[in-house]
């Protein structure tokens, strides 16, 4: 329940001189939005994607301390060139993927399938595993990402957004960020993917003299309601990555972020807002970047105030969160 301690003593007012906000990644999923070639495949993948995003919406509702943020990204097309059951180890499906001229080999363990007569085949974009009368189709992007196969190719962010209804907004909505990215992908022979994330925000109050730090979830005190909390996280990411498609709204996005940070400074003496993005995977599908921010498997940055009161962006760990 959000705001369960609302009205009680604000932990940022307990004589602590160093107060900060930290935002961390809790959960993430990747969805391939470009893999379906037929109407039947599109319908099936739409149902699967809707179910996945709906489960993340349920997690937000059940825990009320996490926010949904999504990245719309582009990557080069990956084509499956060969797929078959292993001749030596028949409990594996072997495949080869052409990743921008680089041929990558991998395998999938088939030992969890119940029936012994498993047929493995492929189309240009999918590996097909037929077990009795059921066929499972896995896109080339999902193969590489879920199996943590390195391609040497980072992901380019084109749009960052937030929503309280992931399935409707991302899959069903009239989404200009998505339509513009699809147009870009068509013009550059790329595919469009979605990385959906859940973030959690906490407040840190640190008393240097007593060497005591109090850490509380924002949801407990509700200093920022869910709408403002979600908007703050979105604006931190947009103003850090600066996706090309969102540069036209740069001034508005910067103004939104400044308003949030000034509110936290004035009302809760929050000097720093820190965000750490590091998915728990070695897959380079999550090595995110833009033309304005080099791709990396992790991103740590914070916003604070200089001596004249201006807001500035810094890379690395926020000093107030580092041990003395």
N, C-alpha and C positions, 0 to 999 in steps of 0.2 A: 504494500500500500504506500503510495507516494505521500510525502508530507506527514508521516507518522509522528515526527518530532517538531513539526512546524509550530512556531510560537514559543518553543523552549529556547534556552540560551544558544545563541549563535556561536559555534565553535571558533569562528574567525574573529570573535570579539573577546577572547579570553586572555588578553594581554600578549598574544603572539604577534611578533613583528614581521614574520615572513609567511604570507598566505598565498596559496597557489591553487590552480585547477589542473588536474591531469585527466586526459582522455585517452583511453586505451581500447584496442581492438579485442573483442570477445569471441566473435564467430565470423566465418566467411564462407561463401559458396561461389562457384563459378558456373555460369549458364551460357551455353553456346547458342546464340540467337541466329546463326547463319547456316546451320548444318542441314536443315530439312530440304529435300529436293522435290518431294511429292506432297500432294494435299494430305494424304494419309499420314505421312511422317510429320507434317506441320501440325496436324490435329493432335497427334500423340505427344509430340514434344511440348505443345502448348499446355496440355493437361499436366504433364510432368513438371514443367516450369511453374505453372500456377500452384500446384501442390507444394512445391518446394518453397516458394515465396510466401504462401499462406502459412506454412509451418513457422516461418520466421516472424510473421505477424502475430501468431499465437504466442511465441516466445516473448515478444514485446509486451503483449497484453498480460501474460501470466506473471512476469517479473517486474514490469513497470520501471525498470532502472536501466534500460538499454534503448538505443536509438538506431533506426535503420538508415543507412547511407549506401548509395550505390555508385559504382563507377562504370561508365560505358566506355569500352576500350576497343581498339582495333589491333589486329594481328594479321600477318601474311597468311594466305590460304595454305592449309596442310593437306596433302593428298595421300591416301593410302595406296601403295603400289602393289603390295602383296600381303596376303593373309592366309594362314592355314594352320592345321593342327601340327604340333611338333612330331617329327618322325621318331625321334629317340625318346623324348618324354611326352607321351600323349596326353598328359594332364595340363598342357600349356597350349595356348593359342599364340602363334608367332605372327608378327606383322612388321612391315616396313613402311615408314612414312617419309614422304618427300617434303622437307621443311625448308622452303626457299633454296632448293638445290642441294641441301644437305640431307643425305639419306640416314634415317635414324631407325634402328631396330629395337624392338621391345617384345614383351610377352605378357600374357594374362594367365593366371592360374585358373584352371578349369576344375579343380578337385572339389569345389563346393557345389558343382552341378550334380543333380541326382542321377540323371540318366547317362549311361556310358556312351550311347550313340549320339555324339555331339558333332554337328557340322559347323565348320568355320568358313566363312566367305567374306567378301568385301565388295563395296561399291567405291566410288571415287572419294567419298567423304565419310564412310561408315565401315566399321568392323561389325559383322553379323555373326552372332552365336546362336545357332538353332538347337534347342533342347526339347526333344519330342515335337510338340506342335507349337511351342513358344519360341519366338525369335527376339533376342535382345540386340538392339543396334546401339553402338557406341560411336560417337563422332570422333574424328581424328584429334580435335582439340581436347576433348575430355580424356582421351587415352593418354595424351602427353601430360596433361595437367594432373590427373589423379594418380598416375604412376610415377610422378616426379621425374620425368625424363627431361634432361636438359637439352634445349634447342639452341641456346646462345642468342635467343631473340627476346628482348624485353617487350612489355606491353605499353602501348601509347594511350594515355587517358584523353578522351575527347569531351567527356561531360561528367560532372559530379552532381548528384542530386540527393534529395531526402523525400521521404513520404511516410505516412502512417498506414498506408494500404499498398504494400509492395506489388501484389499481383495485379491490382487494377491499374496502378500508375505506370508500371513498367511494361506490362504485357498488353493491357487493354486500352490504355489511355492514348489520347492524341498528343504524343510526346515529341516536341520539336527537337530536343536534344538527341533523341533516338533517330528520328527521321533524317536529321542533318548528318549524323554519323553514318547511317546506312548509305546515304548519297556519297559521302567521302569514301567509304569502303568500296563501293561500286567503281568509282573513278580510279582507285589505286589497287584494284585486285586484292582486296583484303576482306577479312571476316569481322563481324561485330560480335562481341561477347559482353556479358554483364558480370561484374563482380559485386555481389551483395554482401554487406557487412553489418554487424551489430557492434556498436560502441557503447562504452560505459564511462560516465563522468564522475569524478570524485573531487572533494575539496580537501586540501592539506593546510593545516595550521601548525606552524613550527615556532617553538619558543627556544631561541638559541641559548639563552642563559640557563634554562633548566634542561635543555637537550631533550625536549618532549615534542613529539609530533602527533597531532590528531588527524586521522584520516576518516572522512565520512562520505558516503555516497550522496550525490546531490538529491537523489530521490527521497532520502530520509528527511531532509529539511525543505526540499523543494524551493531552494533559492531561485532557481530558474524552472518554470514549468516545462512540461515535455515539449511544447511547441518551441519555446526559446532555447531549450537545451539542444534540440535537434538542429535548429537554425545555427546556433553557435558552432557546433561540430562541422556542419556543412560549410559554413563560411571560413572556418580555419583551414579546411582542406582546399577550398577553391582559391583562397588568397595565397596558399603555399604553392600549389601545383600550377595555377594559372593556365587551365586548359584553353587551347586556341578558340574553341567554340564559345567560350564564356568571357572572352576578352571584351566583347562589346558591352557587357554589363559590369565591367571592372569597377567603375566608380560606385555603382550601387552596391556591389558586393563588399567593397572596402568600407563603405559607410555603414552597412549592416554589422560587419564585424566590429568596427570601432564603437558603435553604440552598445553592443554586448559587453565589450571589454571595459568601457567607461562605466557602465552600470555596475559591473562586478567590483571595479575599483572604488566607486563612490559608496556603494551600499554594503560591501562585504570586505573591503580592504584587500582585494585580490590583485596582486601585482603581476602575476605570471599565469599564462594559460598554455599548458604543454600538451602536445599530442604525439603519441608514439604509434606508428603503423608498421607491424612486422608479422605477417601471417606465418603460422607455424608449418611451413613447408619449404622445400628447397626448389620447388617448381619456378622456373623463370616466367611463368604466366603471371605471377604476382610481383614481378620486378617492374613496378609501375613508374612511369615518368611522363613528361610532356616536353615540348620544344623549349619550355622555360624552366624545367626542373629535370636534371639527369635521372634516368631510371636507376633504381636501387632495390635490393631485397627488403630494405627497411628504411623508414623515414622518421626522424625525430626532430621536432622543431618546437619553438615556443614564441609567443608574443608577450612583450613586456613594454614598459614605459621608460623612455630616456630621461635625462635630468630636466629637460624642458617640458616633459609631460606628453611628448609625441609617442605614438605607438610604433614599435619596430618588430621586425621578424628576425629571429635568430635560429640557426641550425644547431642541433645537438641537444643534450639534456639540460633541462631548466636548472639553474644553480640552486634555487630554493629547495629542490627535491633531492639534491645530492647530499650524502652524509658529510658531516663536518670532519 
